[in-house]
Amino acid sequence: MENEAFFSEFIYHVKHFLVVFKREPAVERGMEFIAKFSTSLQTSSVQAGTDDEAAEVSDSQDDMHPFLLRLFKFLLQVKLQLMASFYFKYNFKKDVVVVA
C-alpha cells in the first residue's frame, strides 16, 4: 500500500508541472527531476540482478519497473485527453469541426 500512496502523491505533484505550457526554468528542472527519478528506479532494479541479467536488458514490458510503467501509462492517458480536447473542438454556431 505504501507504493500506491507514494505513486498517487507523486502524480499529484507531477500534474502541477503538466498545466504550465510555457518554458519556465522551474518547470523544466521539475520535469528533469521526474525523468531522472523515474529512470533511476529502472536502473537500480537492473543493477539489483546478476551481471548476466544486467547485460541482457530487453525492451519488454516485464522488465520495466512497475513505477515507471505506471508513469508512462498515466502520461499517455494525459496526452490522449489533451489531443481529444485540442484537436476535435466542435463549433456549434458554425456547425463545423475546428482543428486547433
Backbone as a ProteinNet text record, in pm:
[ID]
protein_1_A
[PRIMARY]
MENEAFFSEFIYHVKHFLVVFKREPAVERGMEFIAKFSTSLQTSSVQAGTDDEAAEVSDSQDDMHPFLLRLFKFLLQVKLQLMASFYFKYNFKKDVVVVA
[TERTIARY]
81.4	0	86.2	207.5	296.3	328.4	348.7	379	262.7	141	21.8	8.9	31.3	21.6	130.4	251.8	360.7	332	282.6	255.5	147.5	40.6	-64.9	-17	68.1	124.6	220	298.1	391.6	315.1	209.9	128.6	59.9	16.5	-45.1	50.2	178.1	275.8	318.2	317.8	350.1	245.5	121.2	13.5	34.7	99.5	127.2	220.3	312.6	403.7	336.4	238.3	175.2	80.6	38	-55.9	14.3	146	222.1	266.8	225.2	254.3	366.6	425.8	539.8	669	776.2	907	966	937.3	991.8	1099.9	1206.9	1317.7	1275.8	1187.5	1144.7	1070	987.5	911.4	1005.2	1100.4	1195.1	1280.9	1322.8	1400.4	1315.5	1189.5	1099.5	1077	1056.3	1036.7	1164.4	1279	1405.6	1422.3	1382.2	1388.7	1297	1176.1	1081	1139.9	1200.5	1259.7	1376.4	1464	1580.4	1538.7	1443.4	1398.7	1334.4	1246.9	1175.6	1269.9	1364.8	1457.8	1561.2	1587.6	1682.3	1625.1	1494.1	1432.5	1455.4	1448.9	1470.5	1614	1709.8	1849.6	1884.8	1824.8	1855	1796.9	1682.6	1627.2	1708.5	1768.9	1855.2	1984.8	2039.5	2164	2144.4	2023.1	1996.4	2008.3	1994.5	2007.2	2153.4	2175.8	2312.5	2373.4	2504.2	2572.5	2522.4	2488.4	2435.8	2302.2	2217.3	2086.4	2102.7	2196.6	2218	2269.9	2344.5	2397.7	2289.3	2185.5	2078	1952.4	1956.5	1841.2	1752.7	1629.6	1538.1	1434.9	1360.8	1261.8	1122.3	1109.8	976.3	915.5	785.9	711.6	742	774.7	801	927.6	1023.7	1149.5	1142.8	1037.5	1026.3	981.7	1037.3	999.1	850.6	774.6	629.8	596.3	678.2	653.9	667.4	772.5	796.3	686.2	641.6	533	403.8	372	250.6	261.6	382.5	402.6	382.2	435.8	414.7	266.5	196.1	52.6	-22.9	12.5	-52.4	-25.8	100.8	135.2	69.7	55.7	-15	-162.9	-223.4	-363.9	-381.5	-290.1	-296.9	-282.1	-188.2	-165.3	-287.7	-348.1	-468.1	-583.4	-596.3	-701.6	-675.8	-549.9	-516.7	-541.4	-504.7	-527.6	-676.3	-757.1	-900.9	-959	-910.7	-968.1	-916.7	-793.2	-738.6	-775	-776	-789.8	-933.1	-1023.7	-1159.7	-1260.2	-1243.8	-1339.3	-1450	-1571.1	-1684.5	-1743.4	-1756.9	-1815	-1963.4	-2048.2	-2191.2	-2255.6	-2203.1	-2262.3	-2243.1	-2125.5	-2096.9	-2115.5	-2141.2	-2162.7	-2042.8	-1921.6	-1800.4	-1709	-1619.8	-1519.1	-1394.5	-1347.3	-1228.9	-1109.3	-1010	-886.6	-785	-745.5	-652.4	-526.2
-119.7	0	126.8	115	231.1	276.6	180.7	215.4	289.4	246.1	311.4	454.7	472.4	606.4	697.3	644.8	725.4	763.3	668.4	696.8	803.1	793.5	894.2	1031.5	1038.5	1168.3	1220.2	1132.3	1170.5	1226.8	1159.2	1205.2	1337.4	1352.9	1479.5	1595.6	1577	1683.9	1694.6	1584.9	1589.2	1671	1659.5	1732.9	1883.5	1932.9	2076.9	2121.6	2035.7	2070.6	2059	1973.6	1949.3	2060.7	2145.2	2251.4	2378.7	2384.9	2501.9	2477.8	2566.2	2545.7	2636.2	2714.8	2798.4	2730	2765.4	2709.8	2793	2751.9	2819.7	2732.2	2794.4	2716	2624.3	2670.3	2587.3	2462.9	2479.9	2367.2	2268.9	2320.6	2233.2	2155.1	2220.3	2149	2042.4	2073.8	1976.2	1855.9	1880	1769.9	1686.9	1753.8	1681.2	1591.6	1642.4	1560.7	1439.3	1459.9	1349.8	1242.6	1284.9	1189.1	1114.9	1187.1	1122.7	1028.5	1071.2	985.4	858.1	871.4	755.6	656.8	708	617.6	560.8	628.6	573.2	448	441.6	320.5	202.7	228.7	123.1	73	163.8	122	53.6	96.5	31.5	-109.5	-132.2	-267.3	-358.4	-304.7	-384.3	-417.6	-322.1	-345	-442.3	-456.2	-548.5	-693.5	-720.2	-855.4	-893.5	-1009.6	-1054.4	-981.1	-999.2	-933.2	-984	-1112.4	-1166.4	-1104.3	-1083.2	-1021.7	-875	-806.2	-664.4	-647.4	-743.6	-733.4	-754.5	-826.3	-856.2	-777.1	-647.4	-562.7	-564.2	-608.9	-613.3	-503	-480.3	-373.9	-421.9	-540.1	-592.5	-523.5	-531	-467.5	-533.3	-661	-733.1	-684.3	-633.8	-589.4	-446.9	-374.4	-236.4	-229.5	-136.1	-116.2	-77.7	-132.9	-105.6	43	116.7	260.4	332.4	299.1	361.5	326	203.6	159.6	235.6	250.7	325.3	472.4	529.1	668.9	687.1	595.2	602	591.8	500.9	486.3	613.9	674.4	799.4	909.7	923.5	1029.3	1007.1	883.1	855.4	890.2	862	898.4	1049.4	1122.6	1268.6	1320.4	1264.2	1308.2	1281.1	1164.7	1133.1	1226.9	1262.3	1356.1	1493.7	1537	1667.2	1668.8	1559.7	1552.7	1560.8	1493.4	1494.4	1632.7	1702	1833	1940.4	1928.7	2031.7	2012.8	1892.1	1869	1853.7	1821.7	1795.5	1885.2	2016.1	2110.6	2134	2129.7	2146.4	2284.7	2360.9	2493.3	2479.9	2491.8	2472.4	2585.5	2706.7	2819.8	2807.5	2760.2	2749.6	2607.4	2513.5	2373.5	2314	2344.5	2289.5	2237.3	2149.6	2099	2184.7	2238.6	2323.9	2239.1	2237.2	2166.3	2269.2	2257.9	2357.3	2291.7
0	0	0	50.5	51.7	-90.7	-181	-319.7	-384.2	-355.7	-411.4	-360.5	-231.2	-172.5	-228.4	-242.1	-297.2	-441.8	-521.2	-661.5	-675.9	-596.4	-608.6	-564.2	-463.1	-423.6	-530.4	-588.6	-694.4	-814.1	-855.3	-968.8	-936.6	-811.4	-769.7	-796.1	-765.9	-786.7	-933.4	-1005.6	-1148.3	-1223.4	-1183.1	-1250.9	-1245.2	-1141.1	-1132.5	-1245.2	-1284.1	-1393	-1529.3	-1540.5	-1670.6	-1713.9	-1622.7	-1659.7	-1703.2	-1692.8	-1735.7	-1878.5	-1969.6	-2110.5	-2161.1	-2072.6	-2111.6	-2068.6	-2134.6	-2098.5	-1985.6	-1865.3	-1748.5	-1687.2	-1637.2	-1581.2	-1466	-1380.7	-1267.3	-1315.3	-1416	-1469.4	-1539.5	-1616	-1684.8	-1585.3	-1475.7	-1372.9	-1305.7	-1281.3	-1220.6	-1310.5	-1439.8	-1533.6	-1548.7	-1542.4	-1548.8	-1425.9	-1309.5	-1188	-1199.4	-1250.3	-1266.3	-1357	-1467	-1560.9	-1497.6	-1428.6	-1367	-1255.3	-1174	-1063.7	-1116.2	-1214.1	-1268.1	-1334.6	-1411.5	-1478.6	-1383	-1272.3	-1175	-1109.8	-1096.7	-1042.9	-1136.7	-1266	-1364.8	-1359.1	-1351.6	-1349.9	-1218.3	-1107.6	-980.1	-975.8	-1040.4	-1042.3	-1133.3	-1238.4	-1325.7	-1253.2	-1178.5	-1106.1	-990.8	-942.9	-833.8	-878.9	-1010	-1064.2	-1078.9	-1135.4	-1156.7	-1274.9	-1294.3	-1406.1	-1540.2	-1548.5	-1673.6	-1709.1	-1606.9	-1632.6	-1669.8	-1608.5	-1639	-1780.9	-1830.4	-1965.6	-2069.9	-2033.8	-2128.9	-2093.8	-2115.8	-2088.8	-2212.2	-2195.6	-2309.8	-2297.1	-2404.2	-2408	-2371.8	-2320	-2292.6	-2171	-2162.6	-2054.5	-1920.7	-1920.2	-1796.8	-1728.1	-1802.5	-1745.6	-1693	-1724.3	-1681.2	-1535.6	-1463.8	-1324.2	-1318.3	-1224.1	-1218.4	-1203.6	-1129.7	-1113.2	-1246.1	-1319.8	-1449.6	-1548.5	-1544.5	-1632.5	-1602.4	-1474.6	-1437.3	-1474.9	-1461.9	-1500.1	-1650	-1730.7	-1875.3	-1910.6	-1846.3	-1873.2	-1838.4	-1725.1	-1684.7	-1786.7	-1828.3	-1923.3	-2059.2	-2100.7	-2226	-2216.1	-2102	-2082.4	-2087.3	-2025	-2026.5	-2168.8	-2242.8	-2380.6	-2467.5	-2451.6	-2529.5	-2494.7	-2367.9	-2328.4	-2387.3	-2388.2	-2446.3	-2596.3	-2663.5	-2807.8	-2838.6	-2761.4	-2786.2	-2762.4	-2661	-2630.9	-2725.4	-2774.2	-2861.6	-3007.4	-3054.2	-3196.9	-3245.2	-3157.3	-3201.4	-3129.8	-3145.2	-3088.4	-3191.4	-3144.2	-3234	-3213.3	-3319.4	-3313.4	-3347.4	-3245.9	-3264.1	-3343.7	-3332.6	-3403.4	-3554.2	-3595.3	-3738.3	-3790.1	-3700.1	-3735.8	-3810.4	-3758.4	-3818.2	-3706.5	-3744.8	-3653	-3668.4	-3559	-3560.1	-3521.3	-3606.9	-3577.8	-3531.2	-3404.8	-3349.1	-3303.2
[MASK]
++++++++++++++++++++++++++++++++++++++++++++++++++++++++++++++++++++++++++++++++++++++++++++++++++++

